[in-house]
Structure formats: structure tokens, C-alpha cells
Amino acid sequence: MTDYPVDHALREQTVTIMRELAEAAGLRAGKVLVVGTSTSEITGRRIGTGGVLETAQQVLNGIAEVQAEFGFDTAYQCCEHLNRALVVERKLLERLGLTEVAAVPVPKAGGSMASAAYRSFDDPCLAESISAHAGIDIGETMIGMHLRRVAVPFRPSIRYIGKARVTAALTRPKLIGGERAVYRMEQEIDRAACD
């Protein structure tokens, strides 16, 4: 048992942030969210110094609630001791053709959140990397390496889960072309009306 109290508000904070991000990013079936979490930071400690499985479970439950509502897939980033590999369901690994790596995350090597996710998944495995459509970083764990190339910062209405600062991002396709390029059908119609 840990000396930290389990804060049930963590789940509610997570649900609020995740629902806002899912709506803004258009997360749905076929889309992937990458999650990086420091449970040490959530409980007010420096990252990597006091992970708490119970805290991880509260956040995991909040993410799972929104995931069930929107249908997106998740990838949970491990800590640097496992080279920031990702806990994913095997079906996602196979669908995306990701490179599998071998380890079982535990709180001291992988992190409490990755450990909790691994134990909650139906058929968990680790992927070396991923290119996610959106991401949430709870406690400044550095998820950028697992986002698609054009990341757009997202500012949720709640900026903390527990005592950990939350940053989030959605991604968009690269805009190509020059001054003649059109990026939405409405622009094409407006341009034709002007000609």
C-alpha cells in the first residue's frame, strides 16, 4: 500500500481533458492517441521518483471512458528505461505494421502508467514507435517523438491532473502547394465565384 491518497477527482479531470481533446482532434475509430504520464508528478513529486499504480489506474480509467465513447485506439508511452516504447494492443500493432520490442513494463522500468495499461489490455505488447493523431502528456514526459509530423498545441480547459501539468496536441496533414493551393472545398467554390 502506498502512502499517497487515491484521488478520485483524477478520473474526472482526465475525462474532461480527454473529451475536449477527442472532440478537437476528431478522434474516432481508426485514430490513435499517445499517452505519456508521470504518476510521480501527479502526486507532487519529481518525475521518476515515486510512481503510484493506484494513481495510474484512476487516469487510465478516465481515458478508457472517453475511448469507449469515441472509439479511438491508445498507445501508452513507457519511460526512458524502456526507450519510450509504447504499450499497445497487439491488433493495433499488427494493423499499423509497427515494430514489436520485448519487455514487460513495471513501475521501476516502464512506469506506473505503462505498467497499469499493460495489465489492463486484452493482448498487450510493446511497439518501438508510433505516429499518433493526437497526444496527451501528463507531467512533461515528452511524447512528441510519437506524434505525426505537424503537431498543433491543444489547450484544454483544465491544465493540471493532480499536480502534474498537462500538455496536449492534435495533428494535421502537411499543407502542400503555394499561393494557388486550396485546402478546403469551400475555398474552391469561393474562388470560382470570384473568377
N, C-alpha and C positions, 0 to 999 in steps of 0.2 A: 504494500500500500504506500502511496506517495504522501508527502506532507503538504501537497498543494490541494486546495479545494477544487472539486469539479464544478465548473461554472456552466450551468445550463443555458445561460444567455449566449454563450459562444455559438451554439447551434443557430439561434435566432439571428445573430449578427451575420453569420455565414450565409444563411438563407437569403437575407435581404440583399447582401452584396452580390451573391451568385445570381439571383433572379434579375437584378439590374444588368449585370454583365451578359447574361444569356440573352436578354432582350436586345441590348445594344449590339451585340456581336452576331445576332441571328443564329445562335447555337441551336441545333436540331439534330435529328438522326443523320449520321454521316460526318458530323463535325467533331473535332477533338479539342478538349480543354486540357491544358497542362496546369498542374497544381504544385506549387512549392510552398512548404510550410515549416516554420520553426516553432515547435511547441514550447521550446525554451523561451523564445521571445514573447509568445502569447502569455506566458506566466510571469513575465517581467525579468527574465534572466537573459544573459548574453547568449547568442546563438551557439548551439552545440554544447551547452554546459548543464542542461537539466531537462531533457526531454521527458514528456509525460504522455503515456499511452491513452489515459482517460481523456486528456485534452484533445489528442489527435482524433479520438473516436467521436467527440462532440462535433468537431469541424467536418470530419468525414460524413457523419450523418446528415449535416446540413447540406453538403454538396450533393450527396446521394438523393436527397429530397428534391432538389431542383433538377438534377439529372433525370430522375423519373418523370418529371413534368415535361421537360423539353426533349429528351431522347438522345442527347449527345454522349460521346464517349469521353472517358477521363484517362489521364496519364499522370501518375504521382511521382514527382522527382525525388530521387534519393539524395542524400548528402554527398559531399565530395569524397568520402571514404569509399563510396561505390561509384565514383566518377560521374556522379549526377545521372546515372542510369534511371530508367523510368519503370514503375510498376504499371503494367497494362494487362488487360485480359488477353489470353492467347489468341482469341478470334480477331481482336484488333491488330495484334502483331502480324498475323497471317494475312488479313485483309489489306494492310498497308505495305506488306513486304518488308517489315522492319528487321533489323539485325538483333537477334537474341543474344544476351550475355548471361552468364551463370553466377547467381548468388541468391541468397535469401536475406532480405533486409531485416535487421534487428535494430532496436533503438540506438545502440552504440556504433553501428556500422550500417548506415542507410537512413536512419532517423525514425522517430516515433510515428510520423505520418505515413511514410512508405511502409513501415512495418505493419501498421494497422490496416492500410489498404491491401497489402499482400494477403493478409489473413482474412479479409472480408470478400475478396474476389472469388468467383467460381473456379476459374482456371488461370491463376496468376503466373506471370513470367516477367522477366526484365528485358526491356528494349534499350539498346545503346543510345538511341536518339530518336527524335520525332520532330515533325514540323506542324505544330498545333495551330488551330484557327484563333484561339484566344488563350489567355492565361491569367492566373491569379497567383500573386506572390505574397505570402503572409509571413512577415518578418524578414524581408530582404534576403531571400535565398538565391536570387539571381537565376531566373527562369528564361532569360532572353535567348539563350542558345537553343531552346526548344520551340521557339515561335517561328512562324513563317516570316519571310524577309521584310515585309512592310508592316511593322507593328505601329499601332496607334494607341497612345495612352488613353486609358479609361478612368475617370474619376467617379468612384461610387459615392453615394450619399453618406455612407459610414466609412471612415478612413482607418479604423482600427478593429481588429478582432482581439479581444482581451487587451493586452498591452502591446501587441505587435502591429506595426504599421502595415497597411495593405496597399499594394500597387497592383494594377491590373492593366491588361492590354487586349485589344482585339486586333485583327489583321485585315488587310485588304489586298486585292491583287495589285501588282505594279501597274501604274498608268504608263502607257506607251504612246509614242507619237509626238507630234509637235503642235503648232498652233491650229492646225486643221483637225486635230483629233477630237472625237466626240466620245463621251464617256457614259451618257445616258440617252435612251431613246427620245426623251422629251427634248433634249438639246437638238437632236437631228430634226425633229418636227419644227421647232422654233427657228432653226437655221434655214430650213426650206421655205418657211413663210416669209422670211426676210429677203430671199433671193428674187 
